[in-house]
């Protein structure tokens, strides 16, 4: 029984090139399969190549699959994430944050073009001392190949699915499970991805649709390339990472089930991946201990992934704010943020500037922004408005309505009293509301319990590390008085002590007068000689 090409075909021509019987035809701008020539690739391959080579597995058997999906032997995958069904560690360095920004905000970012006309997005880091430069492969919805063709058409940025950020975060979580992620592989299959994203609970979409979506999102995530120039930070010296993918897609394993007609139905996928070379510098435990690299991680709540999958179509702005908070909150739970900053995160700087000039654009963005805050509030991410810069009269209507009494009689009295007031609850915002909002602040966001608890633990660990460093630093310090007292107690002159230490007498004199401090090696020598 032959196959047919579904309406989701992206017209990439991959299936036509690899068809051994030339059964795939292209007429009137559409691909179709000649049923007389299609023989399921029998005698050529063990698997139908049109499905294997298609970026989204668009070709499907003419007759839909009947019966249950059988259990099949699959490749062993990497250990499960979200063991407690709430959170899991994930790589949270600046490179991961900015890559997440590209995947969620690509259409609204300020992309530039190089001499060849290739698009790139540059992000300055560490007060402009370093840069991260992102590019995208021209073929966004296919498996990356060795030959890179950069994206040149800005309109294609609209085809980046915002849900691909979920796969990016999952890969970041898998990378933390490995000792040397830049060398070691991790394996993940469609069943795991369905569970992590909440797709396993979606009974309204078919298995084929889920596999198509997973394959598309995963391949889009692996199209992101980056060049990193990082300045010296602490004892970690300046380094440059040449251009390469953030995630290497090494292999895709397709699983098929044959029906009574001898046609094979795609029923599963397994992906083998490896983190890019960035992880050698930002997710390196041994390098961190040796002070030549970083090991930066955070906590990823699972509800964020399912939330993104639920609201991606209607509220992309809310998703951008939510994922921005995922990284921002790691710096401190109680951080004040201005309304213009949140709007630029959600809708892009250009749209905010247009709203500042055009009144009709202003109304649209205000309505969308307040709706996105309401959606976040519904999912437990609650904005705490600054009473001074963001007073009640310019707050969203849903905030005011949430304060209504639950008791019916009390609610009735509330509305009666409200109707007699000069300014009623349902009145439109005051004149100049936009200008007020451009100066308004949100004190912080109250987060769901599982997210809040992990951030508290993270802050506690950070405080413990800092206190340990301070104790070590204090204990290792030698005061000028202590050195002078110990020298005299030992009956040594400044010249005699200097000779034993291998320094000049003037160095000992400056040390005892507090004009200079000893380095770690000299300090240890002094402690040994003076028996401190």
KAFEN-V342400 format. One record per pair of residues at least 4 apart in sequence whose ideal C-beta (glycine too) atoms are under 6 Angstrom apart, sorted by the first residue. I is the first residue (numbers start at 1). GAP is how many residues later the second one is. D is the distance in Angstrom with one decimal. If there is no record, write none. Layout:
I GAP D
I GAP D
This chain:
1 260 3.9
1 262 4.2
2 31 5.9
2 33 4.2
2 36 3.5
3 30 5.5
3 56 4.5
3 58 5.7
4 29 5.8
4 58 5.2
5 4 5.0
5 26 5.0
5 53 5.7
5 54 5.3
6 52 5.1
6 54 5.7
8 50 5.4
9 22 5.7
9 49 4.6
10 131 5.4
12 130 5.9
14 39 4.5
14 40 5.9
15 9 5.4
15 35 4.0
15 38 5.7
15 39 5.2
16 8 4.3
18 31 4.5
18 35 4.6
19 4 5.5
19 5 4.6
20 21 6.0
20 24 4.0
21 16 4.8
23 10 5.4
23 11 4.8
23 14 3.7
23 15 4.1
24 9 5.6
25 7 5.6
25 9 5.7
26 5 5.4
33 5 5.3
40 8 5.8
41 4 4.3
41 7 5.1
41 8 5.5
45 4 5.5
47 5 5.3
48 216 5.7
49 4 5.4
50 9 4.1
51 6 5.0
51 8 5.3
51 215 5.5
52 202 5.4
54 4 5.0
55 86 4.8
55 87 3.9
55 164 6.0
56 156 4.7
56 159 5.7
56 160 5.0
57 155 5.7
57 209 5.4
61 202 4.3
61 204 6.0
65 200 4.5
69 198 5.0
70 187 5.8
72 183 5.5
74 196 5.9
75 178 5.9
75 195 4.9
77 110 4.7
77 111 5.9
77 112 5.5
78 96 5.9
78 108 4.3
78 109 5.2
81 7 4.4
81 92 5.2
82 6 4.9
82 220 4.9
86 364 4.2
87 212 4.9
87 214 5.4
87 367 5.1
88 85 5.0
88 212 5.4
89 87 4.6
89 208 5.1
90 82 4.3
90 83 4.0
90 86 6.0
90 210 4.1
91 5 5.2
91 81 4.2
91 84 5.1
91 85 5.7
91 192 5.0
91 206 5.8
92 4 5.9
92 204 5.8
92 205 5.7
92 206 3.5
92 238 5.8
93 189 3.9
93 203 4.1
94 31 5.7
95 183 5.1
95 187 6.0
96 76 5.2
97 230 4.3
98 25 5.1
98 34 5.4
99 125 5.8
99 147 5.5
100 65 5.3
100 68 5.8
100 223 5.6
101 4 5.4
102 4 5.6
102 32 5.3
103 61 5.1
103 62 4.4
103 65 5.7
104 58 5.3
104 61 5.0
104 216 5.0
104 219 5.8
105 4 5.3
105 215 5.8
106 51 4.5
106 54 4.6
107 50 4.9
107 51 5.1
108 240 2.7
109 12 5.4
111 8 4.8
111 10 5.2
112 8 5.8
113 4 5.4
114 4 5.1
117 35 5.1
118 32 3.7
118 34 5.7
119 32 5.0
120 13 5.6
120 15 5.2
121 13 4.6
122 9 5.7
122 11 5.0
123 9 4.7
124 4 4.6
124 7 5.7
125 5 4.5
126 4 4.9
126 105 5.1
129 102 3.8
130 99 5.3
130 100 4.8
130 101 4.4
131 98 5.0
132 96 5.4
133 94 4.5
134 92 5.4
135 15 5.3
135 90 4.6
136 15 4.2
136 87 5.6
137 7 6.0
137 11 6.0
137 86 4.1
138 11 4.1
138 13 5.0
140 19 5.6
140 80 5.5
140 83 5.6
141 75 5.6
143 76 5.5
143 106 6.0
144 78 5.3
144 79 6.0
144 105 5.8
151 5 5.9
161 56 5.9
162 150 5.3
162 154 5.5
162 157 5.9
163 54 5.6
163 149 5.2
164 53 4.6
164 56 4.4
164 57 4.8
166 31 5.7
166 139 4.9
166 142 5.5
167 50 5.1
167 51 5.2
167 54 4.5
168 53 5.0
169 131 5.8
170 26 5.9
171 76 5.2
173 127 5.6
174 12 4.2
175 6 4.2
175 100 4.6
175 104 5.8
175 108 5.8
176 121 5.5
178 6 4.4
180 4 5.5
181 94 4.1
181 98 4.3
181 102 5.7
182 93 5.8
182 95 5.5
182 97 4.6
182 98 4.3
185 87 5.6
185 89 5.0
186 87 5.9
187 85 5.2
188 4 5.3
188 83 5.5
189 81 4.3
190 21 5.9
190 24 5.2
190 78 5.6
190 79 4.5
193 4 6.0
193 21 5.3
194 5 4.1
194 6 4.3
195 5 5.1
196 109 5.8
197 108 5.3
197 112 5.0
198 108 3.7
198 111 5.6
199 11 5.4
205 4 4.5
211 55 6.0
211 58 5.9
218 53 6.0
222 25 4.9
222 27 4.3
224 22 5.3
225 18 5.5
225 20 5.6
226 20 5.9
227 16 4.6
228 13 4.0
229 11 5.1
230 9 5.4
231 7 5.4
232 5 5.5
232 6 4.6
235 56 4.3
241 36 5.6
241 37 5.8
244 32 5.1
244 33 5.7
245 31 5.5
246 30 4.8
247 26 5.6
248 26 4.5
249 24 5.8
250 22 4.4
251 21 4.2
252 19 5.7
253 17 4.1
255 12 5.5
255 13 3.7
256 8 3.8
256 10 6.0
257 8 5.2
257 10 4.8
258 6 5.2
259 4 5.4
275 4 4.1
278 4 5.7
279 4 4.2
280 4 5.7
281 12 5.1
282 12 5.0
282 14 5.7
284 4 6.0
284 9 3.9
285 10 5.2
287 5 4.9
287 6 2.9
288 5 5.7
288 6 6.0
288 7 3.8
298 32 4.6
299 155 3.8
301 149 5.7
301 150 4.5
303 4 5.9
307 72 5.2
308 4 5.7
308 11 5.3
311 4 4.4
311 7 6.0
311 64 6.0
315 57 5.5
315 60 4.9
317 29 3.5
317 30 5.7
317 55 4.5
318 54 3.9
318 57 4.5
318 58 5.4
320 25 5.5
320 26 5.0
321 21 5.9
321 24 5.8
321 25 5.3
324 4 5.7
324 21 4.8
325 4 5.4
329 4 5.8
329 126 5.9
333 122 5.1
334 110 4.7
336 105 5.4
336 107 5.5
337 4 5.4
337 105 5.4
338 103 5.3
339 98 4.9
339 101 4.5
340 98 5.6
343 4 5.8
343 9 5.0
344 5 5.0
344 8 5.5
347 4 4.4
354 4 5.6
354 7 5.0
355 6 4.4
355 7 4.4
355 10 4.5
362 72 5.2
365 4 6.0
370 26 3.9
373 10 5.5
374 24 4.7
376 5 4.2
377 5 5.0
380 68 3.8
381 64 5.4
382 64 4.2
383 59 4.9
383 62 5.7
384 59 4.5
384 60 5.3
385 5 4.2
385 10 5.7
386 4 4.7
386 55 4.3
386 57 5.1
389 50 5.8
389 51 4.7
389 52 4.8
390 50 4.0
393 37 5.6
394 35 5.8
394 39 5.2
394 42 5.1
395 4 4.5
400 25 5.4
404 7 5.5
405 5 3.7
405 6 4.9
405 9 5.9
418 6 5.4
418 7 5.1
423 4 5.7
429 4 3.8
447 4 4.3
447 5 4.6
478 4 5.6
478 5 5.6
478 45 5.8
480 32 5.1
480 34 4.2
483 29 5.7
484 28 4.4
486 44 3.9
486 46 5.7
487 5 5.0
487 10 5.4
492 4 4.5
492 5 4.7
494 11 5.1
494 14 4.6
494 15 5.8
495 10 4.8
497 11 5.5
498 5 5.0
498 6 5.8
498 7 4.6
498 10 4.7
500 29 5.3
501 24 5.6
503 4 4.2
510 5 4.0
510 6 4.8
518 4 4.1
518 5 4.3
526 4 5.7
527 5 4.5
